[in-house]
Structure formats: structure tokens, C-alpha cells
Amino acid sequence: MAKISQRRQTKTAYFLLAPALILLAVFSVFPLFYTIVISLFHWRIRSGPFVGAEHYLELFGSYANLGGVVVLSLLIGLSLRWASSLSSKKKFSSKKSGFILWGGRVVSLLFGIGLFILLGKVWAQGDAHFLRSLEITFWFALGTVPVQLVLGLSLALALQAKFRGKSSLRTAILLPYILPLVASAAVFTLLFSLSPQSPANQLLALFHVGPWQWLKQAQGIFASGHLPVYFSDWFSSWTAGPSLALICILVFNTWLYSGYYALVFSNGLAAIPEEVFEAAALEGVSKPQVLFRIVLPLLSPTTFFLTILGVVGTLKAFSSLYILRDASTASAVDPASVMIFFTFFREVRYGYAAALAVVLFLVILTVTNTQRRLWEKRVFYE
Amino acid sequence: MNKKLTWRRHPVSLLFRWLFLGGFALLTIFPLLWMFATALKSPAEVMTRLSVNPFSAQFWPTVPWWPNFQSVWFSGIGRGLLNSVFLSGVTVLGLLCTTIPAAFAFARLEFAGKKWVFSAVLATLMIPETVTFIPNFLTVAAFHGVDTWQGMTVPFMANAFYIFFLNQYIRQIPQELFDAAAIDGASTKRILLQLVTPLLSGPLATMVFLELLASWNSLLWPLLISQSPTWRPVSIALARFTSEEGSQLGLRMAASLFAIFPILVVFVFLQRRITETLVRSGIR
């Protein structure tokens, strides 16, 4: 191989790469830019007149809102970034740099609160449906990622020994991840159906409760309807909390991915060198301390990876939600991906759907970037 | 393995470990057991045998009721299943044809612009389907690909994730093997087919399985492209079946069982290679 000239290798390489590169260019890179173009046109099945930023205006209500959201999002990112670059300078002591880091987080939190209040205005003047779908995505991430992390880690720790039946237990725990989720979602629609005969309601009946509506219950679990008038709908939609229907979907998601999280954590645990545990045993370190002071910090790259994966996965999830949702609970369970699909598919508003997709893409970029910044100092690389 | 865990090998801790894992495993397989039991119940039994305890006889049918499977097969699921087998098979074949050469080029060849092209390919991982599906629909429609199997499969025949995934394994193959092949005068095609492919059986089996699963589960794209029943995959057939209010529970669960079966068979065949590879890499 080494004898082949550089030039010939270049030719061979591009010949081998061509099929993959062409397909990726046509179906992945080009669409990214073309979506932006479509979002600037009035477009229903066929391309209509150029409308500029009109769709973005419809989404945000006014240019002031649009500008405010962009500026505040940038400020959140920048304050975290400045704090982290300032704190890593050598002239500060470790105590001082920690202080600066926390200062950056507090400032970005303040900007975040400002953004939240501004979004209330967007909710009133712009597209409340889209904001609602982002709010649902937030509940989704909050309700699944931490639970899956804790469950996955506990399962992985429990699997860290030799005992009878270990491999079949591991296969059973991984099973939901391996089977087609369209089929298991179909099972869950019946497990959590509103009929009094459904397993969920049968379980309640054992305690003389119910029957509940489960997947058809669109009302938030904390909804009381007694909020003072000066709170806008935006606030009351947050204080109402996730609906029972959404919680059923969260249960499904946790069921689906916990085994996978356990698998990844097992890999992380296997990578910790034995000497670490031996040293801890020699020093007489207590078990909880081994867990919290040694294992968790050493696993932080794995945890970080799973957190990003979980949050981005939430923003992208479609198939399971499409099956578990119901037209009557759309406003309670549809995340952004589903909402964009229906704007395109049912309302046939290609231009507006494209604008929503562009905004969702920016949200994903911002969220992953902010997460990376927040974790930066805590992720412990060997 | 044992040495490092001496601090938690007490018999009591083993019992707790086993109870926790066993309890969780029971939760994970409960929906599957329930699906299986319900698929075998007659319409009358679905409404009367209601126990949620898999260890009770009331959980199971008195005698297996087979007509569920017959009527489900002929109401769209059968056709969807055959379509899905074909569509996911074609997607996986296409994916292998683009991914193996590309991963090989990145892992083993030095060429102008390599760094730049590789990071561009990796960057496509950041672009979600929600962002690309609108232009892609317009592209496929422009090529008259709506309602054709080509329109259903070609857009998924390249994936940066798998290129990156295989690239890591091809890098681990010792250089001496490639040198020996070069001395023997083997062509690039022969190196790919007779050297790289056999050595990567574990990662390739994993890739095949994960893509089969992804293709089996896909709903967004088939909903747009397969507007007539001709190429409708099992995912859509199942979604339609589930959303119909009237259809009986036994039928719905028989349909789900049909949809699970082929994937389960593939998994059983590839199991050892897949778990080996999965345990060593983080994939979702």
C-alpha cells in the first residue's frame, strides 16, 4: 500500500467515497440549506411568492420578540463561555476561578429567566402551539433523562458481579431496546388505554381507585385553574405540569431505553482500572464514598454522553409518539417533531413547516452547546 | 473482575442485587407477556380474563385462539410485513455498499482534503430528520420517487454514523495484513471483499441489525412517500391498526406480534456478535 503514489491513492479514495458523499450531499447537506430557502417562500405543494421573514414573524409575533430571543440566547451562551475562558486563566487561584465559573452560571440563569418572560410575550403574540410543543419536549427530557440515568447506573452496578442467571437477566433488561418500538408502542397504547379492562386500570382497581383516562388525559397533573389573573397563559401552562398522557409516554420511553443506559454504564464501569478499587479498599473508604467520590466522577464522560444523547433523542423522537398520541391529546403530548410533521402533512404549509424546522434546528444546536458548556468543568477525562 | 469488586460480594448484597434485577426484568418483559397472552385470547376472553399477574392462570387464555393471526395477516399486516422485509433489506444492502468503501478510504488511505471531508461527513450527524424531510420529499417527488421502493430506500443508503463506526474498527486491523495483500497484488475490490469484510463480522452484524431495526421503525418518511398501499411498510399498517377504535385487542396484539417476530429472529441469529460489539461501543 505504501508504494502506491499519493495521487493514485487520492483517486482511489474519492472513487470509494463517491457513493456515500453524493448521497449525504443530496439528502443531508443540501436539504439543510434548502429548508432555509423554503422557509422564506409561501409554499403549498408548489412554490409561491417570496415572503421573506414573514413565517418567522408569524412564529415570534414581532421583530422585537424575534430579536430579543436571538440576543438573549446568544447572551446565555456567551456568559457561560466568557466565564469558562476567564476562569481557566492561570492568574486566578482555584477558589477564585470556581467563583467566576459560578458567577457565569448565575448571569446566564438571569438571562434565561429573561428569555422565559420574553417567551410569554411570544406565546401571546406568535405561535403558541410551537412554544407548547417545545414545553412538552422540555417535560419529556426532564422526565426521562434523569430517571434513565439513575436506573441505568443502578442496573449496571447490580450487574457488576458473577452470579447465576446474569446473562439472561441482562438480555431481558436489554430486550425493549432490541425489539421494534412501533410494536411495543402499540402494546403500551392498550396497557394505558382508558377502558376499565386495561391492565393499568385493573392495577388501580386492586387499590379501589380509578378508572383513569391515562393516554387520553390531556389535563396537566397540577392544573387547578385558580391562578391569579395577572399570570399569563404561558405561566399557567407551565404550572399545570405535564399531563397524565405525557407521563404514560415518559414511562414508555424509560421502559425502552433504561436497559440501553445500563449497557453503556457497564462499559464505563469496566473501563475503570482495578487499582482504583484496590487502593480505596486499602484506605478503608466507605462504600457510599467509593460510589460518590470515585465511581461517579470517573463515569462522568459516560454520563455526559448519555445526557446529550437523551436530550437530543427527545427532540428528534417521532415514531413512538406518532403511535402513542391521540388527536384529542395533541396539545398535551405533541413535541416539536410531531407538530412540524403535521404542519407539513395535514395543513400542507410547506413554507411555515420549514421555518419551524429551522428554528428547531437552532434550538437543538443551542441546547447541546449550553449543555457542553455547563458540563465542561465537571467532566473528568483520564 | 472479581478482585476489584470484593467490596460488594456479600451474600445479602447478592440477594438484593438479584431481587432488583429480577424485579426490573419482570417489568421489562411484562408488556411482552401481556401482548403474547392477549394475542391468543378470543374476543370474549379479552374482556373476562383480566388478571395483571403473569403467574395467575387468569392472565392467560384457556385455550389458544388462533383466528386472530389469520384475520390480521389478511388485513394489511401480511403485505406490510413482506414490504418491510424487502425495503429494510434493500436499505441495508445499499448502506453496506456505500459505507464499507467510505470507511475503508477514511481509515486506510491518505488523500488530499481527507481531514476536511471527514469533518464534513461527521457534521451531517448534527442534522436531524425533522430538518431534512421537507426538501427531501420535494427532491424525491421531482424524481417521481413517490410510491416507489427506490424513493423509500435510497435516501437512507448513506449514514455518517456507520461510516464513523466502521472506520474505528478498520483502523484496528494490523497494517501487515494490508501490506501482504498489496504484495500479492490484490485489487482494492479484493481487499474490501476478502480482507476487510470477513474481519469485521461483529461490527457489520451490529450495523446490519441496527439499520434493520431503524428501517423497521421508521414512520415519518413512509407516511410521506407510500401514499398507496403498494409499498406500505408494517410500521404504517400497525399504526393504522392501532388507531382504529373498533379493532379488537386480540387482533391488535396479534399484529404487534407479527411485527416483532422477524426482528426477533434476526436478533437470535446475530445475538452473540451483536452483544459483543454493543458492549464495547456506545450506540443508541
Interface residues (C-beta under 8 A of the other chain):
Chain A: M1 A2 K3 I4 Q6 Q9 T10 T12 A13 Y14 L16 L17 P19 A20 L21 I22 L23 L24 V26 F27 S28 V29 F30 P31 L32 Y34 T35 I38 L151 S154 L155 A158 L159 Q160 A161 K162 F163 G165 L169 T171 A172 I173 L174 L175 P176 I178 L179 P180 L181 V182 A183 S184 A186 V187 F188 T189 L190 L191 Q197 P199 Q202 L203 W255 Y257 S258 G259 Y260 L263 V264 S266 N267 I272 E274 F277 E278 A280 A281 K287 V290 T302 F305 L306 L309 V312 G313 L315 K316 F318 S319 Y322 I323 A336 S337 I340 F341 F344 F345 Y350 A353 A354 A357 V358 L360 F361 I364 L365
Chain B: M1 N2 K3 K4 L5 T6 W7 R8 R9 L14 R17 W18 F20 L21 G22 F24 A25 L27 T28 I29 P31 L32 W34 M35 T38 V46 M47 L50 S51 V52 C97 T98 T99 P101 A102 F104 A105 F106 R108 L109 E110 F111 A112 K114 V117 A120 V121 T124 M126 I127 P128 E129 T130 V131 T132 F133 I134 P135 N136 L138 T139 V154 P155 M157 A158 A160 I163 Q175 F178 D179 A181 A182 T188 L213 W216 N217 S218 L219 L220 L223 L224 V234 S235 L238 A239 F241 T242 L249 R252 M253 A255 S256 L257 A259 I260 I263 L264 F267 T275 L278 V279 R280 S281 G282 R284
